[in-house]
Amino acid sequence: MKHGKNYREALKKYDATRQYDLQKALEVVKEIKFAKFDETVEVHVNLKLGKSQTVRDTVVLPNQFRGEKKVLVFCKEDRVQEALDAGAAFAGADEYIEKVK
């Protein structure tokens, strides 16, 4: 597969055979960014623990996904109240069709 010019330029700034300390790794990641969207970074950390030692922890990301979901029901006017009673946040027909367009 052929890669683009930005990708090839980014690879020239990165040495895959080298292990970077955390500060330098962050600098390299920021420097080799080549996509026009927010890229994903995968991190592997060697903690040098024994076989009997384990690490369990969680990380809270700064931009969390919101769990709240809103339901929009497209229905005839005589069924609007029934849809709202069933848990829909919005119900109707023509007014919501125009908003969705």
N, C-alpha and C positions, 0 to 999 in steps of 0.2 A: 504494500500500500504506500502510495506516495504522500509525503507530508508537505505541508505548506511552508512558505518562506519564514514566517514568524516562528514556527515550531523548530525548524532547523537552526535558526539564529539562537533560540533559547537553549538548545542542546549544547551549543558551543560554550556557554557560560557555566555549565554544570559538569562536574566530574563524578560519575556514578561509582567509581572505585574508591572514593574517599568517604570517610565518616566525618560528619560535621558536628560541632557542638551546637547546642540549641540556638544560641544567638546568631551564629553564622548561618545555620540552616534557615532561620526565618528571613535573613537578608537575601539568601539565594532564592528562596521561594518567591519573595516579592520581586526580585530582579528578573526571574525567568518567566514571569506571567506572559502568556502569549494569546490566550483566548479573549473574546470580547464579552465574556460573561463571568460570573463568580465561579472559580474553579474549585475542585475538591482536592484537599491535601491529605495524604495518608501518612501517619507517623508510626514508626516502630521504635520502641524504647527497650534497651537492654539494661535491666536493673541489677544483673549479676546476683540473683538470689539463689539460695540453695533449693533443692528439690522439695524440701518440706515447708518452705516458706511460700506464702501466697499473698497476692495483693488484690484486694477487692475494693473498688471505689467507683463513684459515679462523677460525672462532670455535667454541670448545668451550662448549656450553651447560651450565649447572650441573646440570640434571636430564636426564641422557642416557637414551635408550631402551636397554633391555637387549636384547642379541641372543640370549640364551639362551632356547631353547624346550624345553618338556617335552611329551612325547607320552603320552597316556593311551589305552590300548587296552581296549575292552570286549570280552571274549572268554570262552569257556568255560574251565573250570579246566584241561582237558587241553592248552590252547593258550597258557597263561600264560608258560611258559618260552620258547616259540618267539617270542612277542612281545617279551619282555625281551631275548632274544638279537639280535633285529632292530633294537634301539635304543630301544625304548619305555622311558620312565622309570617308568611304572606300568602294570600289566596285571591284569585281574580282571573280576569282574562285580558281584555283589551288594554287596560292601563299598564299591565306588566309586560305584555308582548311588545309594546312600544319602548319600554325601558330596556328590555333585553336586546332589542335591535341595536 
